[in-house]
Amino acid sequence: MRIAVLSDIHGVLPALEAVLAEPEVAGADLIVLTGDMAAGPMPVETLDVLVSLGERALWVNGNADRELVEAVQGKVSAYPVSQWAAEQLRDDQVELLAGLPDRQVVELGRLGTTLFVHATPRRDDEMILVDSSLERWAEVLAGEGADTVVLGNTHMPFVRLADRVLVVNPGSIGMPYGTDGAHWALLDGESGAVTLRRTLFDAALVGERLIRESGFDGIEAWVADYVTGVHSDAEALRVFAAGEGR
């Protein structure tokens, strides 16, 4: 079995379309969506494309997905694009997001029992990083029996061992930190290989499309921050490390 892992799409439909066109994604047995799918400039269209994947897709709840539902229910989001995105969603899409599971587990050949979550097995918004200590990893993974843990949330791809547990972060499709393009991962249960992948696209053209097709008032600044510009991974690590308590 081969699994393509797509995380943190954040409503950037053109980036998602570019990844879905990749032969290894199109040919994957499963596509696991590890959260934060719609909180961004094209939420309705992005969810419609993901739903069209049918039974090939396994969905996992992310904190931004939960926050969209909360915004629909009346809690004001701290992020203007998320508040706007929540107001665009159809009732069936709100129902979909409200019912997402916090985890998926797949028996994946040489990769063993593989757990898919958004941030950590404990919470959908908990910070854990490539350079987090083994003690911190032990705390976060306590009580879990998985051989491989796949998570997203921090928008930076990595593969590392944490006391014999293989941990994979595919990075972000819609809001990457460090390098441009849409980041995802391919897991091969037959070989046991984990491959971090990056799908390149014309950022200027994608930005123009988002500005043209999204109704978000702040779309031009959003595009400059996350599409035609890319935040430094070093900057993100410093900010997230503070969120981790360092």
C-alpha positions as CSV (number, residue, x, y, z in Angstrom):
1,M,0.0,0.0,0.0
2,R,1.2,3.5,-0.8
3,I,-0.3,6.5,1.0
4,A,0.0,10.2,0.0
5,V,-0.2,12.5,3.0
6,L,-1.6,16.0,2.4
7,S,-1.6,18.5,5.3
8,D,-2.4,22.1,6.0
9,I,-3.9,22.9,2.6
10,H,-5.6,26.1,4.1
11,G,-7.9,26.6,1.2
12,V,-5.2,27.2,-1.4
13,L,-7.0,25.3,-4.2
14,P,-4.5,25.8,-7.0
15,A,-1.7,24.3,-4.8
16,L,-4.0,21.3,-4.0
17,E,-4.8,20.8,-7.6
18,A,-1.1,20.7,-8.5
19,V,-0.4,18.0,-5.9
20,L,-3.4,15.9,-6.9
21,A,-2.1,16.0,-10.5
22,E,1.2,14.3,-9.3
23,P,1.3,10.7,-10.7
24,E,2.3,9.3,-7.3
25,V,-0.7,11.0,-5.7
26,A,-3.1,10.0,-8.4
27,G,-1.9,6.4,-8.1
28,A,-1.8,6.2,-4.3
29,D,-4.0,3.7,-2.6
30,L,-5.0,6.2,0.0
31,I,-4.8,9.9,0.5
32,V,-4.7,11.0,4.1
33,L,-5.7,14.5,4.9
34,T,-4.1,15.5,8.2
35,G,-6.1,18.6,8.9
36,D,-6.4,22.3,8.3
37,M,-8.0,21.9,4.9
38,A,-10.3,24.9,4.4
39,A,-9.2,27.9,6.5
40,G,-8.0,30.0,3.7
41,P,-8.9,31.9,0.5
42,M,-10.9,29.2,-1.3
43,P,-12.6,27.1,1.4
44,V,-15.7,26.0,-0.4
45,E,-14.0,24.9,-3.6
46,T,-11.2,23.2,-1.7
47,L,-13.6,21.1,0.4
48,D,-15.6,20.1,-2.7
49,V,-12.4,18.8,-4.4
50,L,-11.4,16.8,-1.4
51,V,-14.9,15.3,-1.0
52,S,-14.7,14.2,-4.7
53,L,-11.8,11.9,-3.7
54,G,-14.4,9.6,-2.1
55,E,-13.3,6.6,-0.2
56,R,-9.6,7.1,-1.2
57,A,-9.4,9.9,1.3
58,L,-9.0,9.5,5.0
59,W,-9.7,12.7,6.9
60,V,-8.3,14.0,10.2
61,N,-9.5,17.0,12.1
62,G,-7.2,20.0,12.5
63,N,-7.3,22.9,14.9
64,A,-8.2,25.3,12.0
65,D,-11.1,22.9,10.9
66,R,-12.4,22.9,14.5
67,E,-12.1,26.7,14.6
68,L,-14.1,27.1,11.4
69,V,-16.9,25.2,13.0
70,E,-16.6,27.3,16.2
71,A,-16.7,30.5,14.1
72,V,-19.9,29.3,12.5
73,Q,-21.3,28.7,15.9
74,G,-20.5,32.3,17.0
75,K,-17.0,32.3,18.4
76,V,-15.0,35.0,16.6
77,S,-11.8,33.7,15.1
78,A,-8.5,35.4,15.8
79,Y,-7.6,35.1,12.1
80,P,-9.6,37.2,9.6
81,V,-9.2,34.7,6.8
82,S,-10.6,32.0,9.0
83,Q,-13.6,34.1,10.1
84,W,-14.3,34.9,6.4
85,A,-13.9,31.3,5.4
86,A,-16.3,30.1,8.0
87,E,-18.9,32.5,6.7
88,Q,-18.6,31.0,3.2
89,L,-19.1,27.3,4.1
90,R,-22.3,25.5,3.2
91,D,-24.2,23.7,5.9
92,D,-23.1,20.3,4.6
93,Q,-19.5,21.4,4.8
94,V,-19.8,22.6,8.3
95,E,-21.4,19.2,9.2
96,L,-18.5,17.5,7.5
97,L,-15.8,19.4,9.5
98,A,-17.7,19.0,12.7
99,G,-17.7,15.3,12.4
100,L,-14.0,14.7,11.5
101,P,-12.1,12.2,13.6
102,D,-9.0,13.3,15.6
103,R,-7.0,10.3,14.4
104,Q,-6.7,7.6,11.8
105,V,-4.7,4.4,12.1
106,V,-3.5,2.2,9.2
107,E,-1.5,-1.0,9.2
108,L,1.1,-0.1,6.7
109,G,3.4,-3.0,6.0
110,R,7.1,-2.3,6.9
111,L,6.1,1.0,8.4
112,G,3.9,-0.9,10.9
113,T,1.0,0.6,12.8
114,T,0.8,4.1,11.5
115,L,-1.0,6.8,13.4
116,F,-2.2,10.0,11.6
117,V,-3.0,13.1,13.7
118,H,-2.9,16.8,13.1
119,A,-0.7,18.3,15.8
120,T,0.0,15.6,18.4
121,P,-2.0,12.5,19.5
122,R,-3.1,14.5,22.5
123,R,-4.3,17.8,21.0
124,D,-5.1,19.3,17.6
125,D,-3.0,22.5,18.4
126,E,-0.1,21.2,20.5
127,M,3.4,22.3,19.3
128,I,6.0,19.6,18.6
129,L,9.0,20.3,16.4
130,V,11.8,18.5,14.6
131,D,14.3,19.8,17.2
132,S,12.1,19.0,20.3
133,S,13.9,17.0,22.9
134,L,13.5,13.3,23.3
135,E,11.9,13.9,26.7
136,R,9.3,16.2,25.1
137,W,8.6,13.5,22.4
138,A,8.2,10.9,25.0
139,E,5.7,13.1,26.8
140,V,3.7,13.7,23.7
141,L,3.7,10.1,22.5
142,A,3.1,8.5,25.9
143,G,0.6,5.6,25.8
144,E,0.7,5.4,22.0
145,G,1.6,2.1,20.4
146,A,2.2,3.2,16.9
147,D,5.4,2.4,15.0
148,T,5.0,5.5,12.8
149,V,3.3,8.8,13.7
150,V,2.4,11.3,10.9
151,L,1.4,14.8,11.9
152,G,1.2,18.3,10.5
153,N,0.3,21.6,12.1
154,T,3.7,23.4,12.0
155,H,4.0,23.7,8.2
156,M,7.6,22.4,8.1
157,P,8.5,19.0,6.6
158,F,10.7,16.6,8.5
159,V,11.4,12.9,9.2
160,R,13.0,11.9,12.5
161,L,13.2,9.1,15.0
162,A,11.9,9.6,18.6
163,D,13.0,6.6,20.6
164,R,12.3,4.1,17.8
165,V,9.1,5.8,16.7
166,L,9.3,7.2,13.2
167,V,7.8,10.6,13.1
168,V,6.8,12.3,9.8
169,N,5.6,15.8,9.1
170,P,4.8,16.3,5.4
171,G,4.8,20.1,5.6
172,S,2.1,22.3,4.2
173,I,0.5,22.4,0.8
174,G,-1.0,25.9,1.2
175,M,1.2,27.8,3.6
176,P,4.7,26.4,3.6
177,Y,7.5,27.7,5.8
178,G,11.1,27.5,4.7
179,T,10.8,26.7,0.9
180,D,8.2,27.5,-1.7
181,G,5.9,25.0,-3.4
182,A,3.3,22.6,-2.0
183,H,4.8,20.0,0.4
184,W,3.5,16.5,0.9
185,A,4.8,13.0,1.8
186,L,4.6,9.6,0.2
187,L,4.6,6.5,2.5
188,D,5.3,3.1,0.9
189,G,4.3,0.2,3.1
190,E,6.0,-2.4,0.9
191,S,9.5,-0.9,1.0
192,G,9.1,1.0,4.3
193,A,10.2,4.2,2.5
194,V,9.1,7.7,3.5
195,T,9.6,10.4,0.9
196,L,9.1,14.1,1.5
197,R,7.9,15.7,-1.7
198,R,7.6,19.2,-3.0
199,T,5.4,20.2,-6.0
200,L,6.5,23.4,-7.6
201,F,4.1,25.8,-9.3
202,D,4.1,29.4,-10.6
203,A,3.5,31.4,-7.4
204,A,2.7,34.5,-9.3
205,L,0.0,32.8,-11.4
206,V,-1.4,31.1,-8.3
207,G,-1.5,34.4,-6.5
208,E,-3.3,36.1,-9.4
209,R,-5.9,33.4,-9.4
210,L,-6.5,33.6,-5.7
211,I,-6.8,37.4,-5.9
212,R,-9.3,37.0,-8.8
213,E,-11.4,34.2,-7.4
214,S,-11.4,34.7,-3.6
215,G,-13.7,37.1,-2.1
216,F,-11.6,37.6,1.0
217,D,-11.0,41.4,1.6
218,G,-7.4,40.9,2.7
219,I,-6.5,38.5,-0.1
220,E,-3.6,40.6,-1.6
221,A,-1.8,40.8,1.7
222,W,-2.5,37.1,2.4
223,V,-1.0,36.1,-1.0
224,A,2.1,38.2,-0.4
225,D,2.6,36.5,2.9
226,Y,2.0,32.9,2.0
227,V,2.1,32.4,-1.8
228,T,4.4,34.8,-3.5
229,G,6.4,35.1,-0.2
230,V,7.5,32.3,2.1
231,H,8.2,32.7,5.8
232,S,11.6,31.5,7.1
233,D,11.7,28.1,8.8
234,A,14.2,29.5,11.3
235,E,11.7,32.3,12.2
236,A,8.9,29.8,12.5
237,L,10.9,27.5,14.7
238,R,11.8,30.3,17.1
239,V,8.1,31.3,17.4
240,F,6.9,27.8,17.7
241,A,9.5,26.9,20.2
242,A,8.2,29.6,22.5
243,G,4.7,28.0,22.0
244,E,6.2,24.7,23.1
245,G,7.4,26.3,26.3
246,R,11.1,26.7,25.5
